[in-house]
Amino acid sequence: MKNFDYSQEPGKLLEKKEYERKEPVVSVIIPFYNDKNYIEQSVNAILNQTFPLFELLIIDDGSKDEESLAKLEEVAKKDERIKVFHKENEGLSATRDYGAKQVAESTKYLVFCDSDDLLDKTFIECGYWTLETNKKAAWAYSDSVGFDSMEYTWNTWFDSEKLKKENNLVEACIIRKEAFFQVNGYELREKAVNEDWNFWLKQIAKGNFPVHMNYYGIWYRRKEQGELAKSRENKERALEIIKNTAATITKRVEAIQYPKQDYNWDGIVENVESIKEVTYTSNGKINILMMIPWMVTGGADKFNLDLLTGLDKDKFDITIVTTEPTVNTYRQEFEKNATVYDLTTFLDKKYWTSFINYIIKKNNIDLIFNTNCKFGYSMLPYIKAKYPKIPIVDYIHMEEWYNRNGGYSRDSSMVGSVIDKTLLCNKNSENILIDYFKRNKKDVETVYIGVDEKEFNPENYNKEGLLKEYNINQNGRYIISYICRIADQKRPHLLMQIVKKLKQERKDFLVLVVGEGNMLSSIKAEARRLQLMDNIMFLGNITKTKEIYAISDLTLNCSIKEGVALTSYESLAMGIPVISSDVGGQKELISNDVGVIVPCLQKETEIKNFKYKLEEIQNYVDAINKVLGNLEFYKSNCRKKILDGFTINHMIQKMSNIFENIAKSPNEEKVQNGEGLKNNLEITKELINMSFLANEKEYSWLCDEYNRTFYPNASHTRRSIVKERLWNIPLWRAFIKLLQKLGIIQAVKHLLGRG
């Protein structure tokens, strides 16, 4: 994964929380042998787990090093859940098998982790939930991070046939205790013979299968002299054992692999009865459950991150759930300030509601904050009915008439009777919410997003050095930046027409296209077709956008819809003028001394129409010429505009005050509305059902896109692509529908034993 921060290792610090003591459900087994360097961090990573109902068994395999034994004794005092056992040296397999025989009677699951490896703090909890809701699966594992002497991220689609020939799973997992003993554990007593690989093959030979959780839950330390290296030295014997075990496998085993579209009309599950409830002791803070779609590059997502980063951690404790499958490039940044659960990575959608209930109770949630999360909006009436006294706040970045005739503004208004306060990023959207959607003025308020003026400060950057770093040959040209998600809302096809027209009038410019999205490939193709590549560079996704502003003379926004674009805040803070379409609240920020507002001559409902009016194209060209003709005047005013009232500190302070006031004094009218919904709980649950079904195709597409990105060679992914392409052929679609109508497809499935 690009831009992964390998320094963000779990367990560097101990972050324990107090909880109600109960019998362990999970036993974590760590083999130990003369390891004074890594054991403490590994143990910290276990003690930091968000699911505390575990015991930690450290099995000393005959260590002789006095310093290591002293360190082990020191570490054992960290927590009453830690138990240390000493035995004669026999190797990893024997040590793990020994540990499995010492676990508590109440233990249902075993977690194996080596003394130098690390677990993400949600690993046990996510694994526990995924096995409790996938009763037939034997074990769960996640994607992994290689660190130390080698650094990489490891994403592997589970393929039992491939596993017979290639060792592509690590040892860390959570496994049912009975599945472990079903194959007599690891068994091998020879050392350094790929015992982990052999163990997984034994599971497959029994017909057992795993759940593959698709997030980085395991950190696998790569050392020059680790067990993997020793197995390579003993390659001939190790492969002989693997070959013999693989020969006992008689059929292919399919795993449950997330993300996946799995919802139907079965209905949501409110509580999974077998899940052990956990309650943390009150921490004296305001505990917020934040529901967002994902953690990616985008204005709304950057707002979420900025808010999360800026809130006082002594006042607020944040738990985040995300609900749409994607490559979460910003996840690590969010994890610095909150506990994050991506529900798409480990849980069927029918159980999402039960997990939310579990989190609200476990973390003593005081306030719900929903922003741009469709699932979240469908959940709010249910949450208010279940917990009337927990206040709800949402934040809206824009109304979108091309998206469900209002987008999130419509979603928010639909459930406005249970929302204590709706916040918006501009006055224009606030007025629309009041005038068009008939919201009560007392329930809505504008909070401008703002920007970190210290981070986005042009004095911090060397333009010449950055030009060299990005391999940009300026050649006396003005640099115009177009920074956004490359999608229809941003009208990148209009950008191509603007560049084409501008090129007819002047040649002294270079446009930097910064971002990724579903339209990127088609835009590149159009740029080549229009012969614009001499004046355009595609830089892809760049997280350090401030460096792009630092080398720019002007930023361009030709969106058909915005609230107030984050790029506009950032650009002005960096002293760079902005030319923008007159949409949302853009003109509340971009006055005629810091840029130009261009009339939007296209209706939002025509967002898919890429034939733009010549007048609109020319308006942008004229605006560019106007700003470049008096560039120093515009630049001199930009940063001052931000400092006078649009900094991120203004936003954070206002949001903090709102959260505090509402958490302490919930809107009594909304409390009563929640009480009234208690008798109509089934309706609120059905709203969630309907939302899942309404978003089925979009969710399925997102799952396929994720799997194509990370697992392009997986048979499942190839089948999805072929199926989709065939389905887009009208005659084939009609043929399949006819077969379905005649019952032929169901009959064939029945004959094949696939139901």
N, C-alpha and C positions, 0 to 999 in steps of 0.2 A: 504494500500500500504506500502510495507516494506521501511524502511529508510526515511519515510516522515518527513520533518522538520517542526514541528508545531510552531516553533518560528518565521517562516517567514510569519507573518500575514500581510495582506494588510493594508494600511492606517497608519502605524506607523509614516511615514513622509509625508508631503504634497509635491507633485511633479507636480505642475501645468505647463501647456504649454500655450503660447499665440496662439490664433486662430482667424479666421475671424468670427465675431459674426453673428449668424443667429437665426431664430425662433426655439424653441425647437421641436424636433421630439419625444422625450421621456420625460416622467415625472416620476421622482423617488419619491416615497411616503414613508416617515419614520414616523411611530407613535412614539410619545415621551411621557414618563411618569416618572417624578422624576428620570431621568437618568443622573447623573453628571459624571459618571465614564467612559462610553463607547461611548457616542454620538460623541465626537470629532474624534475618530478613524474611526467610521462608516462614518462620513461625509468626512473625508480625503480620504477614499477608494472610495467614489463616485466622489469627485473632481479630483482624479487621473485617472479617466476613459479615455481610449484612444479615445472614441467617445464623443466629447464635446457638442453636440447639445442636451442638456437636461436641464430641470429645476429640482430643488430639493425642494420638499415640505415637511417640517417638521411639523407634526400636533401634537400640545401639547394637550394631553387628560386630561386637568384639573389638571396639576401639582401644588402641594402646597409647595414643598421644594424650599426654596429661592436660595440655592446654585445651584440646578439643573437648575432653571430658569435663573440664572445669567450665567451659562455655556452655555445654549441654546442661550442667547442673544450674547454672545461672539462668538460662533460658526457661528451664522448667518451672521456675518460681514466678513467671510472668502471669500465670492464670491457673485457677483451680481445675480447669478442664484439661490440663496437660498431664499426661502420664508417661513416664519413662520406663522402658524395659531394657535389660541388658542380656545378651546371649553370646554364645560362641560365634566366631566368624564363619559364615556359610555363603555369603553373597546375597545379591538383591532378591532373587526369587524366594529363597528360604526366609529372608527377613520379612518380606511382604506377607508371605503365607503365615508366618509366626504372628505378625501383627493382626491379621484378620481373625485369628483364633482367640485374641485377647479382648475383642470389642464387647461393649455393653450388650446385655440381652435386648435392650430396647432399640438397638441400632437396626435400621432398615437399609441404609446405604453406606457403602464404603467409598472413600475418596483416597486415591493414591497420588502422592506428590513427593518427588525426591527432595532431598535436603537443600539442594541448590536451586530448585525451580520455584516459581512464584505463581500464585493464583490471583486473578482479578477479584476484587472484594465482593462482587456479586456472583461469582462462579458457583458456589455451593447452592445459593438460593435459586438461581436460574435452573441449575441442574436438578435440584429437588423438585421444583415446580414442573419442569418438563417431563420428568419421570412419573410424577403423580398424575399427570394428565395424559400420558402415553403409556398406559398400563402394561402393554405387551412388549415394550422396549426393555432391553436388558441393561443398557448403560447409556450415558450421555457424555459427549465431549464437545469441545469448541475449536474454532480456529486458534492458531497459536502464534506467538512472537518468539523468534530466535534472537537472543541477545548475548552480550559479553564479547567473546572472540569473533563471533559472526552475527550480523544483524539482518533480519529479514522478517517478513510476515508470511505466514503459511496458511493458505486456503486450499483445502482439498475436498473435492466431491467424493463422498463415500462410494466405493465400488469394490464389492467383495471379490470379484474376479481379479481386479488389478492388485488388491491387497495380497493375493496369493503370490505375487511376483515382486511386489514393491512395498517397502516398509514406509508407509506414509501417515501413520498415527503416532502420537507421543504417548507416554505412559500415563499422564495425568488424566483422570476421568472421575466420574461418579457412577458407581455400578451397584445394582441390587445385590444385597448380601447373598441371596439364594442363587443368583446367576454366577457369582464368583465361586461358590462351593460346588455348583453343578458340574464345573470342569476341574474340580480339585485344585483350584487356585492356579498359581504359576507352575508349580510342580518341579520345574527344572532345578537341578542342584549343581549343574555346571555353571561356571561364571563366564560372563561376557559372551553370551550366545543369542543375542536379540530376544531376551525373554519377554519383552513387551509385545513384540510382533507375534511371537509364538502364542502368547495369551489371547490376542485378538483372533487369531486363526482358530484356536480351540473354541472360542465363543461362536464363531461362524459355523464351525462343524456341527455344533449343537442346534443350529438354526436360529441362534440368538442374533438380534440386530440392535443397532444403537439409534440415538437421536443426535443429529449433528446440529449444534447451536452455532449460528453463523456470526459470532463476534469474537474478539480476541480475549478469551478468558484465561488462557494458559501462557505463561512466560517460561520458555525452555532455555535454560542457560547452556550455551555452547562453549565447551572447554576443549583445549587441545588434547587433554588426557581423560576425557569423560568416558562413560560406559559405551557410548556409541563408537568412539574411536577404538576402544579395546575390542569391540565386536568385529570391527573391520580387520583388526590384526588377526583375529581368530575366525576369519571369514569362511574358510572351508567347512569347519565343523558347524558354525552357526547356520550356514545355508543348508547343510545336510538335515539339521533338525527342522528347519522351516519347510523344506521340501517334503519331509515325511508327514508333518502336520497338515500341510496344504493338501496332501493326497487323501486325507480323510474327509475333505469337504465334497459333498455330493451335489449341492445345488447353490445357485446364486441367492444371496441374501440382500434385500433392499432395506435401506435405512430410511428413517423419517428425517427429512432435511429441510431446514428453514432457510429463507422465507418461502412460504407456499400459500396458495389460495386454498383454504380449507373450509370455508363457511357455507352452510346451507340452512334450511329452515328448521334445523333441530332446536334452535333457540339457545339463548345465552345461559350460562351457568353462574348463579349468584355466588355460591360458595362451594368449594371442593372439600367435602366432608373429611377426607383423609389428611388434609393439610393441617399441620400443627400450628395453632395460633401463637404468635409472639407479640409481646408488648414491651416496648422500650420505656424506661423510666423517663418522665418529663425532664427535658433539658432546659426549661425556662425560656426557650426561644419560640419565635413564631414559626411553626413548621408548615411549609408550603408544598403542596403537590402541584407541579407544573406540567401541563399536558401540551406537547408540541408535536408537529408531524415528523420532524427529522432534525439533523444537525449538519447542515450543508452550507455552502457559500450562497449568500443572498441577503438582501436588506433586512427582511423580517427575522431571519435566523441570526444575523449579526446583532440586531436589537436584543434578542433573547440572551445571547452570550454577553453582551455589554452589561445588561441589567444584572445577570447572574454574577458576573465578575465584580460589579460595583456595590452590590448590596452588602451591608455590614454583617459579617459572619457571626458576630457576637449577638446579633438580634434575630437573624433568620437562618433556618436550616432548610435546604431545598432538596426535594426528591423529584426527578424528572422521569416521565414516561414518554416514549416516542412511538408512533403508530403507523408509519409508512416506510416500506422497504426501500433502502437506498444505501449508497456508499457514504457513510457518515464521516466526512472528512474532518469535521470539527469536533468529533466525539471526545477526543482527549482534552480539548480545551474546556468543554462542558464538565468533564469529570474532575477537573481541578477545583471546581466550586460546588459540585452537587453529586449525589448518587444517581446514576443513570441506568434505566432499564429500557432497552429497545424491545418492545413486546413482540415485534415481528421476528426476532431472532431465536425465540425459545418457546413460544406459546401459541396454541391454536386460538383463533379469534373468539370462539365461543367461551373461552376462559378469561378473556381480558377483564370482564366486569368483576369476576371473583378476585382477580389479582389486585384490581383497584381497591376493592373492599378490604382486602388483606393489608395493603399498604396504608390505607387511611387509619386502620386500627393500630397497626404495628408502630407507625411513626407518629401517632397522635396528631394527625394533620389538623391544622387550625384554619387553613384557607386554601381554596382551589383557584389556580390561575391558568386559564386556557388562552392560548394564542395560536390562531391559524390551524387549529386541529379539528378536523371534521368529526372524527370519532369522539373527541372531547365534547363537542357541542351536543352530539346525540346522547352522551352520558349525563349531562348536567341535570336534566329533570330527575333522572334516577338518583343521582347523588343527593340532590336537594330533598327528595322524598325520604331517603334513608338517613340523611344527616342534616335535618333542617337548620340547625344552628351553625353549621359550617358555611361561612360566606363564600361567594363566588365572584371572581373578577375576571374579565376578559379584555383583550387588547386587539384592536382592529387596525390594520394598516391601510386598507382601502376598501371601497365597494367595487365590485366587478360586475357590470351589467351583462357581460358576455359569459359569465360563469353563474349559472343558476339565478340569473336576473338579480344580482346583488352580492353573490359570493358570501363571504363571512359576515358581512353586514346583515344579510338575510338570515343566516344561521343564528346569529346572536339575537336578532329581533324575534325570531321564532320562539326562542326559549328565554326571552327577556324577563319573564315573570319570576325566574329563579336566579337571575344575575343581580348581585348587589350593585355592581358598578361596571359600566363598559367604558373603556378608555380608547381614545383614538389619537392618531398621530397628526391630525390636522383639523382645522376648524371647518373646512369644507365638508369633510366626511362626517363630522359631528352634526352639522346642520342637516345633512341628508338623512342621518339616522333619526333626527327629531321630526323633520318635515315630511319625509317620504315614508319611513318605517314607523312613525308615530310613537317613538320612544319618549319616555318621561324625561324632561330636561334634567331633573335631579339625579337621574341614573347614568348620565353620560358626561364625559369630561375629556378635554384634549390635553395630552401630554406629548410634547414634541420629543422626537427620538434623541436628537443631539449627537455630538461627536466628541471624542477624547482629544481636546485641543493640544495636549502635551504629546500624545503619540503622533497625531497628525500635525506636525510642525515642520515647515519647509527648512528651517535652520538645521534640522538633524540629518539632512541628506546631501550627498554630493552628486550633482546631476551628471557630470562627466564620467564619474566612476560607475554609476548605474547604467549609463548608456553602453559602456563597455561590457558590463556584467550581462546585460540582456542582448548583447550583440546587435545593437541598433545603430545603424549608420545614418546619422541625422542629416548630414550634408546641407546644413543651413535651412532645413525644412521646419515648419511648425509641426508640433506633435499634438494630435487630437486623439483623446482616449475615449473608448466606448467600453465601459466596464459593467458587466451584468451577466445574468443567466441568459444564454442564447436560446430564447424561446419566443413564442408568438407574441406574448404580452409586450416584449421589448422591441418588436418590429425590426428585426435585423435586416429583413429584405428592404425596408425603407432606407436603412443605412446604406445599403449597396447603391440604391438609386441616388442618394445624396452625394456619395463619393463619386459616382459616375458624372453627375452634373457639375460638381465642384471641380473635377479634373478638367472639364471643358473650359473653365474660367481661370484656373491657376494650377501650377504644378508643385508649388512649394509647401507641400504638406504630407504627413504620414499618419495614417489612422492605425492605432493599436487596438485590436479587438481582444479583450481580456475576459475570459469566462468559458464555461462549457454548458452544454445543454443539448436537447434533442434536435435542434435545428443547425447545429454547428457544421455538420458535414455538408448539408445543402447550401449553406451560406458560403463555405469555402469553394464549392463547385461554381456558385454564381459569380464569385469574385474572379475566378479564372475565366469563366465564360465572357464576362464583361471586360476582361483585360485590365483589372484593377490591382493586380498583385504588386506592381511597382509602388503603389501608394497605400498598401495594407499589409500589416503583419498580424498573424494570429498567434497569440502567446499562450492560449489555453488558460487553465485555472491557476491563478496566482493568489496566494493567501496574503502576501504582503502588498496589498494594493496601494499603500502609501508610497511605495517606491515608484509605482507607475505614475501617480500624481506628480511626484517630484521631478519627473522627466517630461511632463506634459505642459502644454500651453493652454489647453482648453479641453473640457470634457463635454461629451454629447449624450443627451438622453432623448430618444425619440419614441418612448413607450406610449402605448395606447392607454395605459392605466398605471398610476402610482398613488401612493399616499403622499408622503414626502420621501423621495428616494434617498437612501443612506449615502449613495455615491455623491449626491449633491452636497450633503453636509460635509463629507470627507474632502471633496474637491475644494470647497470654499475654505475649509480650515487650512488646507495646504496652499492657499493663495491662488487657486486656479479657477477662473470664471467658468460658468456653466451655461450651456444652451439646452433648453428643455422644452418638451411639448407642454402645453397648458392643460395639464391633467391633475386631478386630486388637489393637493395643497402645495404644489410646486411653486406657485407664485407667492405663497406666504413666506417662502424662504428666498427665492430668486427675484430680487428687485432689479430695476434697470441699471443699477450701478455695479452689479456683480455678474451680470449675464443678460441673456435674452430669453423671454418666454415666447414660444412659437405656437400659434393656434393649431389645435388638433382638428383636422378636417375629415377625420374618419370616425364613424360611429363604432362604439365598442362591440356592437353585435356583428360588425364586419371584420372582426379580428383575423379571420382566415382568408380575407381578400387581400392579396399582395399586390394589387394594381392600385398604386397611389396617385393622387391628383398631382399634376405638374405644379400647381400653385403651392401645395404643401412642400414639395421637394425644393422649389425655388425659395420659399420662405426660410428654410434651413440654410441654404447656401448663402442667402443674403445676411442671415444672422451671423454665420461664421465669418464672412467678410467684414461685417461690422465690428465684431469683437477683435479680430486679428488686426484691423486697421487702427485700433486704439487700445491695444493690449495692456499697456502699463497702467492706464487709468482703471480698467476693470480689476486688474490684479491688486492694485493698491487698496481696494475696498473689501476684498473677499474675506480675509481672515478676521477683520474687525467685525464683520457681520456675525460671525460665529461667536466671537468673544462677548458680544453684546447680549447674548441670551439663548444661544443654541448649543451649549456645551453638554457633554454627557453628564456632568455633575448636576446640572439643573434637572435633567431627566431622572437620574437615580434618586435624588433627594425627594422629588415630588412623588415618584413611585413608592419609595420607602414610607413616606408619610401616609399615603393612601392605604398601603397594606397594613400598617400599624393601626390606623384608625378603624378600618373595616374589621380587622381581626378582633379588636377589642369591643367594637360596637356594631355587630351585624345589623343590616337593615331589617327591622322588625316585620315589615310588610312581606319581605321575601321569606322570612322564617315561617310566617303564617301560611304563605303559599306552599312551602315545603310540607308543612303539617297537613295541608289539604290534599296533597298528592299521595299521601300514605295509603289512602283508600283506592288509589288508581295506579298502584305500582306496576301492574301488568301492562298498562299503557306505556309507561316510561320504558319498560323492558322491550316492548314491541318497537318503540322508536329506535332503539339500538339495533334490533334485528333488521329493520327497514334500511337503516343507514349502511349496514354491512352489505346487504344485497344490492343497494343502489350503487355502491362503489366496487362491486365485484370485478368488473372488467378492468377498471383502473388499477385496482390492487393486484390483479393477476398480471397485468402488463408490467407493473413495477417489480414484481417477483421475477418475472422472466428477464427483465433488464438487468437486475442484480446478478442473477445466475449466469447470464451471458457474459457479464463483465468479469466475474471471478472464476467461472467454471466453463469456459467456451468449448472444451472438449468432452464435457460430460454427456453421456447418452441421453439423460433426461433433457438437457438443454437442447441438444440437436433435435430430439423429437418435438420439443415445443416450437422450435423455429419452423420445422417442416409442417407441423400441424397448422401453425398460424398462416403460413404462405398458402397452403391448400385451401384453408377456410376463406381466404380473400378472393378465391376464384368462384364467381357466381354459380357456374354449372356444377362444380364440385360440391358447393354448399347445398344446392338444391338436391343433388344426388344423395348426400348424407342425410338430409332431412327426410327424404322419401324412405330411406332404409330404416330410419328411426320410427317413422310413422307405421311402417309395416312390421315393426318388432324384430327385424332381422339382426340389427346390431346387438340388441340385448340377448338374443338367442346365441349369437357367436360368443359373446362374453361369457355366457353361462357354460357353454361347451368347453371354453378355455379355463374355466374355474376362476374367472375374475369378477363374478357377480354382476 
